Amino acid sequence: MKRVSVMRRLAGLGLCLAVSACASQVKAPDYTAFKAARPRTILVLPPVNHTPDIKATNGLLSQMTMPLAEGGYYVVPVTLEVETFHQNGLTVPDEMIQAPAQKLRNIFGADAALYTTVTAYGSVYHVVDSDTVVTADAKLVDLKTGGVLWTGTGSATGHDVGEMSGGGNLIGMLVVAAVKQVANNLTDHSFPVAAVAADRLLKVGPPDGLLYGPRSVKYGTD
């Protein structure tokens, strides 16, 4: 009996060590550069659109200021930013992201710039369902050094904003899928979904979000 007990203990210890080893392999974000830079003002560049939907850039851009402002940062007004780019002959996001970091800092007075890519935006139709999906990746770049301070990914679907479902009945699901597809084609139903995706993309605070900005009461606690 003692031998069995010892073996069980050893097995349990081995399991604990294995779990600990796996946990130690999960790397936490490195905030060293972020903490050293401590940006106060962020320039949100218009997202580069890698989807077929032409509304993707503006649909997501319009939702990105709020989570950053609520996180304690001053965000350069988007309309002012876009007009400035247009006045300088840069009319599409692919051109805007090519502007040198130092030039962006001199023109807009920002400490950091957010570069974003939209990889999914719009409705996806399946045989028995239709859903709206918005996904984007982003990186925060220090405009003084050009170094990357933080990277993140955010995604949301129509189910996150309460899209209707067919209730499990096959005919009902087919009808609902068709109705949702028509509705999504007539209106930009991706807009509220983009709001959820933006909140998830630009979440502030642990474990892997942006650091709290200087206007947040939690500034410096992370």
Secondary structure as UniProt FT lines:
FT   HELIX           2..25
FT   HELIX           32..37
FT   STRAND          41..44
FT   STRAND          48..49
FT   TURN            54..55
FT   HELIX           56..61
FT   TURN            62..63
FT   HELIX           65..70
FT   TURN            71..72
FT   STRAND          74..75
FT   HELIX           78..87
FT   TURN            88..89
FT   HELIX           93..96
FT   TURN            97..98
FT   HELIX           101..108
FT   STRAND          112..125
FT   STRAND          130..142
FT   TURN            143..145
FT   STRAND          148..157
FT   HELIX           158..161
FT   TURN            167..168
FT   HELIX           170..186
FT   HELIX           190..201
FT   TURN            206..208
FT   TURN            214..215
FT   TURN            217..220
//
